[in-house]
Amino acid sequence: MPKSWIADRMARFDSSGIRKVFDLASKLANPVNLSIGQPDFDVPEAIKAAAFEAIRAGRNGYSPTQGIQPLLEKLQARIDARYRHADRRAFVTSGTSGGLVLATMALVNPGDEVIVFDPYFVMYPSLVELAGGRAVLVDTYPTFHVDADRLRAAITPRTKAIIFGSPANPTGAAATADEVRAVAEIAAAHNVALISDEIYHEFCYDEPFVSPATFNPKALVLDGFSKTYGMTGWRLGFAHGPAEIIQEMIKLQQYTFVCAPQPVQWAGVAALDVDVSGHIADYRRKRDRLLAGLAGDYEVVRPGGAFYAFPRVPRGTASEFVERAIARQLLVIPGKIFSRQDTHFRISYAADDATIDRGIEILRELARQ
């Protein structure tokens, strides 16, 4: 096939390094897998039942692009009760990642700058580049919390947006209320769009979750069902923000994803009434188990949320360290996939206790070699 057939934009980014680790995992006989960023619990039965019922009832065609009315009404009521913004509208996306695609394509022009905090979720810079923008990385090492002065210094006349995620992937950092307020107010003061990725909002272990939309009524929020309810393969998300932005995103969805899968949307209606506090408590315990196991051998900033830890490697580069870990059948993700720095690695503790314990054992051995 002629190389000229491939669009130039595809040269701007490579296949996700995380996906490469997943591919490697499929080739190992019995890996100790602490690499996968998805819950290890199954979809709750009430949610499955709602999906089955929707399928049996013939609700299998396209839905309205913005989502089915029962789900929209339930989401909108919750959002209105929480924020009481006069101009905040919700719609249903094909996954939270789909919402990120729509947000960047709707907001970013070629040449625009978008501030992304380093370490970052792998999609953020790539989506900015796909839209023709330039990702401006703001360092959050060593605490993985946002320094307001660094953020202000990164803003230029070309800054269009800030992408902010808390709790964060890959670090597990959960922003404090003061930190969230600072980001929200800086964006408002500079008339910069603020995109808040809140997919892990239920996974806060030490302090209550705080959204930038609490302090900035123009913040665009992206959220979803994947992590909270174990529905990663179901591709159901939602967004809410100023009506003018939401309308543009709905228009883009019409010409891209069309709509979220209709049976899954009916399952989402049921999901909003499911109590997941037991799972959240379990993940808090898993976090503490992992931290206790690594204490004394690794420098780890205590993660306040999500289900990730981001330890510093004891010596050398993270890429070299991960190669040694994989040679021991342990799958973790090198930090350079999420960062300009190659000093840390990501652990996902979304795994059973036996897997976590085996991972801790291998990591201790690697640190002490």
N, C-alpha and C positions, 0 to 999 in steps of 0.2 A: 504494500500500500504506500502511495506517495506521502512523505512526511508533510508535504504542503497542505494535506487535508486537515491536519490537526491545528486548531486555533492557537494563536500565539499565547493567549491567556493561560493555556494549560501548562506552559513552561514556568509559570510563576510559583507553582507549588507542587510538591511531591505527594504520593500516597501517604496517608497517615501512618506515622511510625507505630502507633498503637495497633493499627490493623495488621502491620507486619508481625508484631508480637503474637496477636491472635492466630495468625496463620501458622506461626512457629508452634504454638501450643497444640494445634491440631495434629502435629507430626510427632509430638513427644508421647511416649507410652503412658506415663503416669506423672504429669507435671504437678508441681505445687503452684497453683495459679492464684497469684495475688495481683493480677493485672487488670481484671475485667471490671469496668465501671458500671456495673448494674447490680441491683439487689439480688441476694441469693434466696429470697423468699418468693413463693408462688403468688400469682394473682389471687386475691381473696375470692371465696366462692360466690359471694353476692354479686361481684362484678362479672365473673364468668357467666353466672345465670342470666344476667341482664343481656349479655352479648348473645348467648344462645337463644334467648327469647326473641331478640330483635331479628336474628337470622331466620328463625322459624316463622316469624310473623311477616317475612318478606321485605324487611327494611334493608335491602341489599343494594339499592341503587344509589345514584348520586344524591347527596343532600344539598341544600342551599350552600353556596360557597362559604358564607360566614358561619355555618353550623346549624344544627337542628334547634328549633325554638326552645324545647324544654331545657337543653343544656345551656343555651345562651341566657335564658331567663335566670337560671340558678346561679350561673357565674356572675351575671350582672348584679343580681341582688346582693351577693356576698361582697363584691367589689364596692358597690355603692355604700353598703353598711360600714365598710372598713375605712374608706377614704373620703366619702361625701364630697367628691369633686363634681362640679357642674358639668365638666367636659371630660368624661372618662368613659370610654366605650370598649366593650369586650368583643372578641370574636374567636372562633375555634380554628386552630392551625393544624397542619399535618405534622405533628411532633413539634417539640420546642426547637429542634434544629431547623425545621421548616420555617418557624417563626423568625429565627435568626437570619435565614436567607432573605425572607421577605423584608425584614427591617433594614438590612444593609442595602438591598437593591432599591428600596423606596427612599432612602435617605442620602446615600453617598453618591456624589458625582465624581467623575474622573478628576484627579488632582486634589480632592478633599483629603484632609488628615483626620484620622480617627484614633483616639487615645485608647490604648490597650495596656492593662497592667501585667507586668512580667513577674512571675510565671502566669501563663494564660491558658485557657481552654484552646485546644489546637485549632478549632474552627475560626476563631476570631480574626487573626491576621489574614488567613487565606480568604475569608469572605470579603474582607475589606479590599484586598487585592483583586478579587474577582469583579468587584464593582468598579474597579479602576482607581480606588483610593490608595492612600498610603497609611499603613499602621505605624503609629508613633508609640514606641514602647516606654512605659514608665516603670522603673525598677522599684520593686517592693521588698527586695532582700534587705536585711536578713529576717525580718519579722513577718513578712508577707501581708502586712497591713499598709494601707495607702498613706503616704506622707503628703499632706495637703500642699506644702510648699513645692514639692516635686511636681505635683499635678498642675499647679498654677504655672510653673516654669515651662511646662510642655505645651501650653495653649498658645497658638499663633492665630493670625487672621485667617488661616486656611482650616482651622479646626472645625469640623462639622459635628462630631459626636464623641462621646465617651462610652465605652462598653465596660460595664461593671458587673461582676458576679460574686455573690455572697449567699451562702457558703461557697467556697471556691473549689474548682477543679483545676489544678492537681493538689493544692496545698491543704485543703480542708479548712482554711482560714475563714472564720466568721467575723465579719466587720462589726465593730462596736457601734452603738447608736451615734456617738459623736463623729465617728469616721464616716458613717453613712450620711449624716447631716452635712458634713463638710463637702463630700463629693456632690451631693444634691445642690447645695447652695453655690458651689463654684460653677457648676454647669449652668445654673440659672443666671448667675451674675454675668457670665460671658456669652449668654444666648446660644449655648451649645446643647444639642440633643443628648439626652442621657438614656442609654439602653441598659436596662437592669435584667440580668439573667437570674431568675429566681427558682430554677428547677429543683434545687436542694433545700428550699425554704423550710420544709418540715424537719430536716435533719440538723437541728440546732440543739446542742447538748448542754451548754453552760449558761447561755443568755437567750432571751426571747428574740426571734427574728424581727428585724426592722428593715422595711423597704425604703429605698430612696423616694418613692412616690409619696411617702408620709410627709416629706419636706419639699418636694418639687412636684407640683400638680401636672407638669408637662412631661414627667418621666414616662418612658415607654417600658412596660413590664412584659417579659416573656416568661411563661411558666408552663407546666404540663403535668401529666399523670404518670410518666414513665418511672421515675425514681420512687415516688411516694407509694405507689400501688403495685410495683413490680411489673409494669406494663410496657417495658422498653420496646418490645417488638410490635406493639399495637399502634404506635405513631399517633398519639393524641396529645396536643398541646393547646395553649390558648395565649392570647395577648390582650393587653388593655392599655389604653393611653388616650391622648387627644384624638377626637373623632376624625379630624382631617388626616392624621397619619394612618389611623386604622382603616379608613376608607381606601387609601392608596394601597395598603397592604392586602386588603380584600380583593382589590382589582388585580393585583399581581398574582394572588393565589388562584384567581379565576383562570389565568393564562399559564399557570405552572402546575401546582398540585391539584387544582380543581376544588377539592374539599378533603377533609379528613374522612377516613372510612366510616360509613354511616353506622354499621352495627357497633363499632367501637364508641361512637359518640353516645349511643344509648347506654352502653356500659359506663361511660363517664358520668352520666346522670346518677347512676347508682353509686359510683365510686365516691362521690362527694359526701355521701352519708356513712362511709365506712371508717371506723376507728382504727387508725394505724399506730396508736401510741405504744402498743406492745412492741411493735417492730422497731420504733424509734429508741425505746429503752434498751432493746437488745443490741442495737448498733452502738449506743453509748457504752455499753458493757464491752463490746468487741474493741472499741477504740481504746478503752482503758487497759484491756488485756494486752493489746499490741504495744502500747506505750510502756507498760510495766516490763514486758519481755525485752524491749530494745534498750531500756535504761542502762546507762553505763557503757554501752558499746556504740551508740549512735547519738549524734546531735539532732534532735527532733523538736521543731516548734509544735507545741501542743495544738492539734487541730480542734477547732470549736464546732465543726459541723461537717456535712457531707459524709463520705465514708472513705476518705483518703488521708494518708500521712505522707510527708515529703521530707524524708531524712537526708541529711548530708552524708556523702560517702566518706568513709574513714580515711581514704587515701586515693590518689590518682583521680581519674575522671569518672563520671557516672557511667559513661558508655563502656569503659573498660570493666567497671564493677559489674554492670548488668551482664556482660558477656560471661564473667566468672559465675554469676548467679545462675544463668541459663545452663551453664555446664553442669551445675548441680541440680538441674531440673526445676529451679525456682524462677517463675516468671514475674518480673516487675518491669516498670517502664522507665527508661532513662530520662532524666530531666530535660535534656536538650530538645526533646520533642515539644516541650511546653515553654521553652525559655531560650534566651541567648546564652545562658550559663549551662555548663555541663558539670555541675557540682552536686546535684541532688538526684534522687530517684523517687518515683511514685509507687506507693503501696496502696492497693485497694483491700480494705478489710471486710468487703462484702463477700464473706466466705464463711464456711462452717468453722467451728472452733478448732477442730483437728487440723484443718488446713492452715489456719493462722498459727497454731502452735508449731507445726512442722516448718512453716516459713520463718518463724522466729529462731528456731534451732539452726537453720541453714544460715540465716543472717548473722547470728552470733559467731558461728564458725568462720564465716568470711571475714568478719571484723577482727577476729583474733589470730588470723593466719599471719 
